[in-house]
Amino acid sequence: RAIDFLEELRFRLPLSVQIWAGGGAMRNSRRQVESVQIFNDLSSMRQAVLQWRRSKGIRVAY
């Protein structure tokens, strides 16, 4: 299951590494993984990417 994989990934990676996930497998899951950002649609993911790029000083193209 996707959620089990994300839990294992979160355990293995330092907290400084951001983990983002989405898609049908995540949409139907009731469990959440600490420090994993779950996206339910492309619009929210796009907004997060734009915000992340701005925070890193990367030029944002519209």
PDB file with one MODEL, atoms N, CA, C and O in Angstrom:
MODEL        1
ATOM      1  N   ARG A   1       0.825  -1.196   0.000  1.00  0.00           N
ATOM      2  CA  ARG A   1       0.000   0.000   0.000  1.00  0.00           C
ATOM      3  C   ARG A   1       0.860   1.247   0.000  1.00  0.00           C
ATOM      4  O   ARG A   1       1.964   1.262   0.546  1.00  0.00           O
ATOM      5  N   ALA A   2       0.348   2.270  -0.608  1.00  0.00           N
ATOM      6  CA  ALA A   2       1.092   3.519  -0.733  1.00  0.00           C
ATOM      7  C   ALA A   2       1.397   4.127   0.628  1.00  0.00           C
ATOM      8  O   ALA A   2       2.494   4.643   0.843  1.00  0.00           O
ATOM      9  N   ILE A   3       0.453   4.075   1.535  1.00  0.00           N
ATOM     10  CA  ILE A   3       0.644   4.704   2.846  1.00  0.00           C
ATOM     11  C   ILE A   3       1.750   4.005   3.627  1.00  0.00           C
ATOM     12  O   ILE A   3       2.511   4.653   4.346  1.00  0.00           O
ATOM     13  N   ASP A   4       1.841   2.679   3.487  1.00  0.00           N
ATOM     14  CA  ASP A   4       2.910   1.929   4.153  1.00  0.00           C
ATOM     15  C   ASP A   4       4.273   2.328   3.596  1.00  0.00           C
ATOM     16  O   ASP A   4       5.236   2.489   4.346  1.00  0.00           O
ATOM     17  N   PHE A   5       4.347   2.486   2.280  1.00  0.00           N
ATOM     18  CA  PHE A   5       5.589   2.922   1.647  1.00  0.00           C
ATOM     19  C   PHE A   5       5.992   4.308   2.144  1.00  0.00           C
ATOM     20  O   PHE A   5       7.166   4.544   2.432  1.00  0.00           O
ATOM     21  N   LEU A   6       5.037   5.218   2.246  1.00  0.00           N
ATOM     22  CA  LEU A   6       5.343   6.570   2.714  1.00  0.00           C
ATOM     23  C   LEU A   6       5.826   6.571   4.161  1.00  0.00           C
ATOM     24  O   LEU A   6       6.720   7.339   4.516  1.00  0.00           O
ATOM     25  N   GLU A   7       5.248   5.726   4.985  1.00  0.00           N
ATOM     26  CA  GLU A   7       5.715   5.623   6.372  1.00  0.00           C
ATOM     27  C   GLU A   7       7.163   5.147   6.419  1.00  0.00           C
ATOM     28  O   GLU A   7       7.972   5.676   7.180  1.00  0.00           O
ATOM     29  N   GLU A   8       7.482   4.152   5.607  1.00  0.00           N
ATOM     30  CA  GLU A   8       8.854   3.636   5.549  1.00  0.00           C
ATOM     31  C   GLU A   8       9.810   4.703   5.013  1.00  0.00           C
ATOM     32  O   GLU A   8      10.906   4.883   5.543  1.00  0.00           O
ATOM     33  N   LEU A   9       9.396   5.396   3.978  1.00  0.00           N
ATOM     34  CA  LEU A   9      10.216   6.459   3.401  1.00  0.00           C
ATOM     35  C   LEU A   9      10.470   7.562   4.416  1.00  0.00           C
ATOM     36  O   LEU A   9      11.600   8.032   4.551  1.00  0.00           O
ATOM     37  N   ARG A  10       9.433   7.980   5.130  1.00  0.00           N
ATOM     38  CA  ARG A  10       9.575   9.028   6.141  1.00  0.00           C
ATOM     39  C   ARG A  10      10.539   8.587   7.237  1.00  0.00           C
ATOM     40  O   ARG A  10      11.324   9.395   7.732  1.00  0.00           O
ATOM     41  N   PHE A  11      10.484   7.326   7.614  1.00  0.00           N
ATOM     42  CA  PHE A  11      11.375   6.790   8.639  1.00  0.00           C
ATOM     43  C   PHE A  11      12.831   6.832   8.179  1.00  0.00           C
ATOM     44  O   PHE A  11      13.728   7.090   8.981  1.00  0.00           O
ATOM     45  N   ARG A  12      13.067   6.581   6.902  1.00  0.00           N
ATOM     46  CA  ARG A  12      14.430   6.477   6.378  1.00  0.00           C
ATOM     47  C   ARG A  12      15.058   7.817   6.004  1.00  0.00           C
ATOM     48  O   ARG A  12      16.282   7.947   6.008  1.00  0.00           O
ATOM     49  N   LEU A  13      14.254   8.789   5.689  1.00  0.00           N
ATOM     50  CA  LEU A  13      14.785  10.086   5.268  1.00  0.00           C
ATOM     51  C   LEU A  13      14.790  11.071   6.430  1.00  0.00           C
ATOM     52  O   LEU A  13      13.931  11.006   7.309  1.00  0.00           O
ATOM     53  N   PRO A  14      15.762  11.986   6.433  1.00  0.00           N
ATOM     54  CA  PRO A  14      15.757  13.008   7.486  1.00  0.00           C
ATOM     55  C   PRO A  14      14.541  13.924   7.336  1.00  0.00           C
ATOM     56  O   PRO A  14      14.002  14.086   6.241  1.00  0.00           O
ATOM     57  N   LEU A  15      14.122  14.515   8.445  1.00  0.00           N
ATOM     58  CA  LEU A  15      12.952  15.397   8.410  1.00  0.00           C
ATOM     59  C   LEU A  15      13.175  16.636   7.550  1.00  0.00           C
ATOM     60  O   LEU A  15      12.217  17.304   7.161  1.00  0.00           O
ATOM     61  N   SER A  16      14.437  16.945   7.252  1.00  0.00           N
ATOM     62  CA  SER A  16      14.723  18.088   6.388  1.00  0.00           C
ATOM     63  C   SER A  16      14.274  17.830   4.946  1.00  0.00           C
ATOM     64  O   SER A  16      14.149  18.768   4.159  1.00  0.00           O
ATOM     65  N   VAL A  17      14.032  16.568   4.600  1.00  0.00           N
ATOM     66  CA  VAL A  17      13.552  16.208   3.266  1.00  0.00           C
ATOM     67  C   VAL A  17      12.030  16.230   3.274  1.00  0.00           C
ATOM     68  O   VAL A  17      11.390  15.524   4.053  1.00  0.00           O
ATOM     69  N   GLN A  18      11.463  17.047   2.402  1.00  0.00           N
ATOM     70  CA  GLN A  18      10.007  17.119   2.301  1.00  0.00           C
ATOM     71  C   GLN A  18       9.502  15.973   1.438  1.00  0.00           C
ATOM     72  O   GLN A  18      10.083  15.666   0.397  1.00  0.00           O
ATOM     73  N   ILE A  19       8.423  15.349   1.873  1.00  0.00           N
ATOM     74  CA  ILE A  19       7.790  14.286   1.091  1.00  0.00           C
ATOM     75  C   ILE A  19       6.395  14.755   0.716  1.00  0.00           C
ATOM     76  O   ILE A  19       5.598  15.137   1.573  1.00  0.00           O
ATOM     77  N   TRP A  20       6.118  14.720  -0.571  1.00  0.00           N
ATOM     78  CA  TRP A  20       4.807  15.083  -1.085  1.00  0.00           C
ATOM     79  C   TRP A  20       4.215  13.861  -1.761  1.00  0.00           C
ATOM     80  O   TRP A  20       4.935  13.099  -2.406  1.00  0.00           O
ATOM     81  N   ALA A  21       2.924  13.667  -1.622  1.00  0.00           N
ATOM     82  CA  ALA A  21       2.258  12.520  -2.237  1.00  0.00           C
ATOM     83  C   ALA A  21       0.849  12.900  -2.650  1.00  0.00           C
ATOM     84  O   ALA A  21       0.278  13.867  -2.147  1.00  0.00           O
ATOM     85  N   GLY A  22       0.303  12.135  -3.561  1.00  0.00           N
ATOM     86  CA  GLY A  22      -1.059  12.367  -3.998  1.00  0.00           C
ATOM     87  C   GLY A  22      -1.533  11.240  -4.887  1.00  0.00           C
ATOM     88  O   GLY A  22      -0.835  10.243  -5.072  1.00  0.00           O
ATOM     89  N   GLY A  23      -2.706  11.402  -5.428  1.00  0.00           N
ATOM     90  CA  GLY A  23      -3.261  10.391  -6.310  1.00  0.00           C
ATOM     91  C   GLY A  23      -4.372   9.604  -5.647  1.00  0.00           C
ATOM     92  O   GLY A  23      -4.692   9.811  -4.476  1.00  0.00           O
ATOM     93  N   GLY A  24      -4.947   8.708  -6.406  1.00  0.00           N
ATOM     94  CA  GLY A  24      -6.090   7.943  -5.947  1.00  0.00           C
ATOM     95  C   GLY A  24      -5.823   7.113  -4.713  1.00  0.00           C
ATOM     96  O   GLY A  24      -6.679   7.021  -3.833  1.00  0.00           O
ATOM     97  N   ALA A  25      -4.650   6.505  -4.630  1.00  0.00           N
ATOM     98  CA  ALA A  25      -4.329   5.669  -3.467  1.00  0.00           C
ATOM     99  C   ALA A  25      -4.309   6.490  -2.185  1.00  0.00           C
ATOM    100  O   ALA A  25      -4.691   5.995  -1.125  1.00  0.00           O
ATOM    101  N   MET A  26      -3.872   7.723  -2.274  1.00  0.00           N
ATOM    102  CA  MET A  26      -3.808   8.581  -1.095  1.00  0.00           C
ATOM    103  C   MET A  26      -5.180   9.177  -0.781  1.00  0.00           C
ATOM    104  O   MET A  26      -5.519   9.384   0.385  1.00  0.00           O
ATOM    105  N   ARG A  27      -5.943   9.442  -1.787  1.00  0.00           N
ATOM    106  CA  ARG A  27      -7.259  10.059  -1.605  1.00  0.00           C
ATOM    107  C   ARG A  27      -8.180   9.161  -0.780  1.00  0.00           C
ATOM    108  O   ARG A  27      -9.000   9.648  -0.002  1.00  0.00           O
ATOM    109  N   ASN A  28      -8.038   7.864  -0.956  1.00  0.00           N
ATOM    110  CA  ASN A  28      -8.919   6.923  -0.270  1.00  0.00           C
ATOM    111  C   ASN A  28      -8.404   6.487   1.094  1.00  0.00           C
ATOM    112  O   ASN A  28      -9.091   5.757   1.808  1.00  0.00           O
ATOM    113  N   SER A  29      -7.216   6.920   1.462  1.00  0.00           N
ATOM    114  CA  SER A  29      -6.632   6.497   2.733  1.00  0.00           C
ATOM    115  C   SER A  29      -7.128   7.376   3.877  1.00  0.00           C
ATOM    116  O   SER A  29      -7.207   8.598   3.756  1.00  0.00           O
ATOM    117  N   ARG A  30      -7.454   6.733   4.969  1.00  0.00           N
ATOM    118  CA  ARG A  30      -7.863   7.486   6.166  1.00  0.00           C
ATOM    119  C   ARG A  30      -6.671   7.765   7.063  1.00  0.00           C
ATOM    120  O   ARG A  30      -6.723   8.646   7.922  1.00  0.00           O
ATOM    121  N   ARG A  31      -5.606   7.019   6.863  1.00  0.00           N
ATOM    122  CA  ARG A  31      -4.394   7.212   7.659  1.00  0.00           C
ATOM    123  C   ARG A  31      -3.596   8.378   7.109  1.00  0.00           C
ATOM    124  O   ARG A  31      -3.624   8.670   5.913  1.00  0.00           O
ATOM    125  N   GLN A  32      -2.888   9.032   8.006  1.00  0.00           N
ATOM    126  CA  GLN A  32      -1.984  10.102   7.613  1.00  0.00           C
ATOM    127  C   GLN A  32      -0.595   9.755   8.103  1.00  0.00           C
ATOM    128  O   GLN A  32      -0.434   9.037   9.090  1.00  0.00           O
ATOM    129  N   VAL A  33       0.399  10.264   7.414  1.00  0.00           N
ATOM    130  CA  VAL A  33       1.785  10.048   7.798  1.00  0.00           C
ATOM    131  C   VAL A  33       2.340  11.378   8.268  1.00  0.00           C
ATOM    132  O   VAL A  33       2.231  12.388   7.572  1.00  0.00           O
ATOM    133  N   GLU A  34       2.933  11.374   9.444  1.00  0.00           N
ATOM    134  CA  GLU A  34       3.504  12.595  10.007  1.00  0.00           C
ATOM    135  C   GLU A  34       4.555  13.166   9.064  1.00  0.00           C
ATOM    136  O   GLU A  34       5.391  12.433   8.536  1.00  0.00           O
ATOM    137  N   SER A  35       4.506  14.457   8.860  1.00  0.00           N
ATOM    138  CA  SER A  35       5.465  15.197   8.037  1.00  0.00           C
ATOM    139  C   SER A  35       5.445  14.788   6.569  1.00  0.00           C
ATOM    140  O   SER A  35       6.463  14.900   5.886  1.00  0.00           O
ATOM    141  N   VAL A  36       4.314  14.322   6.078  1.00  0.00           N
ATOM    142  CA  VAL A  36       4.127  14.046   4.654  1.00  0.00           C
ATOM    143  C   VAL A  36       2.962  14.895   4.177  1.00  0.00           C
ATOM    144  O   VAL A  36       1.862  14.825   4.725  1.00  0.00           O
ATOM    145  N   GLN A  37       3.211  15.697   3.153  1.00  0.00           N
ATOM    146  CA  GLN A  37       2.171  16.566   2.602  1.00  0.00           C
ATOM    147  C   GLN A  37       1.364  15.783   1.572  1.00  0.00           C
ATOM    148  O   GLN A  37       1.916  15.304   0.582  1.00  0.00           O
ATOM    149  N   ILE A  38       0.078  15.653   1.801  1.00  0.00           N
ATOM    150  CA  ILE A  38      -0.809  14.925   0.894  1.00  0.00           C
ATOM    151  C   ILE A  38      -1.607  15.924   0.059  1.00  0.00           C
ATOM    152  O   ILE A  38      -2.176  16.878   0.590  1.00  0.00           O
ATOM    153  N   PHE A  39      -1.642  15.694  -1.251  1.00  0.00           N
ATOM    154  CA  PHE A  39      -2.394  16.555  -2.159  1.00  0.00           C
ATOM    155  C   PHE A  39      -3.563  15.778  -2.740  1.00  0.00           C
ATOM    156  O   PHE A  39      -3.411  14.641  -3.189  1.00  0.00           O
ATOM    157  N   ASN A  40      -4.722  16.402  -2.724  1.00  0.00           N
ATOM    158  CA  ASN A  40      -5.927  15.754  -3.239  1.00  0.00           C
ATOM    159  C   ASN A  40      -6.254  16.143  -4.671  1.00  0.00           C
ATOM    160  O   ASN A  40      -7.079  15.498  -5.318  1.00  0.00           O
ATOM    161  N   ASP A  41      -5.604  17.205  -5.174  1.00  0.00           N
ATOM    162  CA  ASP A  41      -5.871  17.623  -6.545  1.00  0.00           C
ATOM    163  C   ASP A  41      -4.658  18.363  -7.101  1.00  0.00           C
ATOM    164  O   ASP A  41      -3.774  18.786  -6.356  1.00  0.00           O
ATOM    165  N   LEU A  42      -4.633  18.509  -8.411  1.00  0.00           N
ATOM    166  CA  LEU A  42      -3.499  19.151  -9.071  1.00  0.00           C
ATOM    167  C   LEU A  42      -3.382  20.627  -8.724  1.00  0.00           C
ATOM    168  O   LEU A  42      -2.276  21.164  -8.665  1.00  0.00           O
ATOM    169  N   SER A  43      -4.501  21.281  -8.497  1.00  0.00           N
ATOM    170  CA  SER A  43      -4.476  22.701  -8.163  1.00  0.00           C
ATOM    171  C   SER A  43      -3.720  22.956  -6.861  1.00  0.00           C
ATOM    172  O   SER A  43      -2.896  23.868  -6.789  1.00  0.00           O
ATOM    173  N   SER A  44      -3.996  22.160  -5.841  1.00  0.00           N
ATOM    174  CA  SER A  44      -3.303  22.348  -4.563  1.00  0.00           C
ATOM    175  C   SER A  44      -1.827  21.990  -4.681  1.00  0.00           C
ATOM    176  O   SER A  44      -0.984  22.601  -4.024  1.00  0.00           O
ATOM    177  N   MET A  45      -1.510  21.000  -5.516  1.00  0.00           N
ATOM    178  CA  MET A  45      -0.105  20.653  -5.721  1.00  0.00           C
ATOM    179  C   MET A  45       0.618  21.781  -6.459  1.00  0.00           C
ATOM    180  O   MET A  45       1.752  22.119  -6.122  1.00  0.00           O
ATOM    181  N   ARG A  46      -0.031  22.351  -7.450  1.00  0.00           N
ATOM    182  CA  ARG A  46       0.573  23.459  -8.199  1.00  0.00           C
ATOM    183  C   ARG A  46       0.871  24.629  -7.268  1.00  0.00           C
ATOM    184  O   ARG A  46       1.945  25.226  -7.343  1.00  0.00           O
ATOM    185  N   GLN A  47      -0.069  24.956  -6.400  1.00  0.00           N
ATOM    186  CA  GLN A  47       0.132  26.050  -5.450  1.00  0.00           C
ATOM    187  C   GLN A  47       1.315  25.753  -4.529  1.00  0.00           C
ATOM    188  O   GLN A  47       2.110  26.647  -4.238  1.00  0.00           O
ATOM    189  N   ALA A  48       1.436  24.529  -4.076  1.00  0.00           N
ATOM    190  CA  ALA A  48       2.545  24.154  -3.197  1.00  0.00           C
ATOM    191  C   ALA A  48       3.880  24.253  -3.922  1.00  0.00           C
ATOM    192  O   ALA A  48       4.871  24.697  -3.343  1.00  0.00           O
ATOM    193  N   VAL A  49       3.911  23.843  -5.179  1.00  0.00           N
ATOM    194  CA  VAL A  49       5.150  23.938  -5.960  1.00  0.00           C
ATOM    195  C   VAL A  49       5.545  25.395  -6.147  1.00  0.00           C
ATOM    196  O   VAL A  49       6.714  25.745  -5.984  1.00  0.00           O
ATOM    197  N   LEU A  50       4.592  26.237  -6.483  1.00  0.00           N
ATOM    198  CA  LEU A  50       4.890  27.661  -6.654  1.00  0.00           C
ATOM    199  C   LEU A  50       5.405  28.272  -5.356  1.00  0.00           C
ATOM    200  O   LEU A  50       6.365  29.042  -5.368  1.00  0.00           O
ATOM    201  N   GLN A  51       4.779  27.937  -4.255  1.00  0.00           N
ATOM    202  CA  GLN A  51       5.218  28.454  -2.958  1.00  0.00           C
ATOM    203  C   GLN A  51       6.617  27.945  -2.621  1.00  0.00           C
ATOM    204  O   GLN A  51       7.452  28.706  -2.131  1.00  0.00           O
ATOM    205  N   TRP A  52       6.875  26.668  -2.881  1.00  0.00           N
ATOM    206  CA  TRP A  52       8.196  26.091  -2.613  1.00  0.00           C
ATOM    207  C   TRP A  52       9.262  26.785  -3.453  1.00  0.00           C
ATOM    208  O   TRP A  52      10.337  27.111  -2.950  1.00  0.00           O
ATOM    209  N   ARG A  53       8.965  27.013  -4.733  1.00  0.00           N
ATOM    210  CA  ARG A  53       9.931  27.676  -5.617  1.00  0.00           C
ATOM    211  C   ARG A  53      10.228  29.090  -5.127  1.00  0.00           C
ATOM    212  O   ARG A  53      11.383  29.516  -5.119  1.00  0.00           O
ATOM    213  N   ARG A  54       9.193  29.816  -4.722  1.00  0.00           N
ATOM    214  CA  ARG A  54       9.408  31.169  -4.195  1.00  0.00           C
ATOM    215  C   ARG A  54      10.283  31.133  -2.946  1.00  0.00           C
ATOM    216  O   ARG A  54      11.165  31.977  -2.783  1.00  0.00           O
ATOM    217  N   SER A  55      10.046  30.164  -2.066  1.00  0.00           N
ATOM    218  CA  SER A  55      10.815  30.074  -0.818  1.00  0.00           C
ATOM    219  C   SER A  55      12.284  29.765  -1.075  1.00  0.00           C
ATOM    220  O   SER A  55      13.139  30.058  -0.239  1.00  0.00           O
ATOM    221  N   LYS A  56      12.579  29.174  -2.229  1.00  0.00           N
ATOM    222  CA  LYS A  56      13.959  28.838  -2.592  1.00  0.00           C
ATOM    223  C   LYS A  56      14.582  29.894  -3.495  1.00  0.00           C
ATOM    224  O   LYS A  56      15.730  29.759  -3.918  1.00  0.00           O
ATOM    225  N   GLY A  57      13.821  30.944  -3.788  1.00  0.00           N
ATOM    226  CA  GLY A  57      14.332  32.008  -4.641  1.00  0.00           C
ATOM    227  C   GLY A  57      14.375  31.631  -6.112  1.00  0.00           C
ATOM    228  O   GLY A  57      15.130  32.219  -6.887  1.00  0.00           O
ATOM    229  N   ILE A  58      13.571  30.657  -6.496  1.00  0.00           N
ATOM    230  CA  ILE A  58      13.517  30.214  -7.886  1.00  0.00           C
ATOM    231  C   ILE A  58      12.434  31.012  -8.599  1.00  0.00           C
ATOM    232  O   ILE A  58      11.317  31.150  -8.102  1.00  0.00           O
ATOM    233  N   ARG A  59      12.779  31.531  -9.763  1.00  0.00           N
ATOM    234  CA  ARG A  59      11.824  32.337 -10.523  1.00  0.00           C
ATOM    235  C   ARG A  59      10.582  31.516 -10.834  1.00  0.00           C
ATOM    236  O   ARG A  59      10.672  30.371 -11.276  1.00  0.00           O
ATOM    237  N   VAL A  60       9.436  32.111 -10.598  1.00  0.00           N
ATOM    238  CA  VAL A  60       8.160  31.437 -10.827  1.00  0.00           C
ATOM    239  C   VAL A  60       7.573  31.951 -12.130  1.00  0.00           C
ATOM    240  O   VAL A  60       7.304  33.144 -12.276  1.00  0.00           O
ATOM    241  N   ALA A  61       7.377  31.037 -13.079  1.00  0.00           N
ATOM    242  CA  ALA A  61       6.755  31.396 -14.356  1.00  0.00           C
ATOM    243  C   ALA A  61       5.285  31.022 -14.310  1.00  0.00           C
ATOM    244  O   ALA A  61       4.926  29.951 -13.821  1.00  0.00           O
ATOM    245  N   TYR A  62       4.450  31.889 -14.810  1.00  0.00           N
ATOM    246  CA  TYR A  62       3.007  31.615 -14.818  1.00  0.00           C
ATOM    247  C   TYR A  62       2.633  31.168 -16.164  1.00  0.00           C
ATOM    248  O   TYR A  62       1.464  30.878 -16.415  1.00  0.00           O
TER     249      TYR A  62
ENDMDL
END
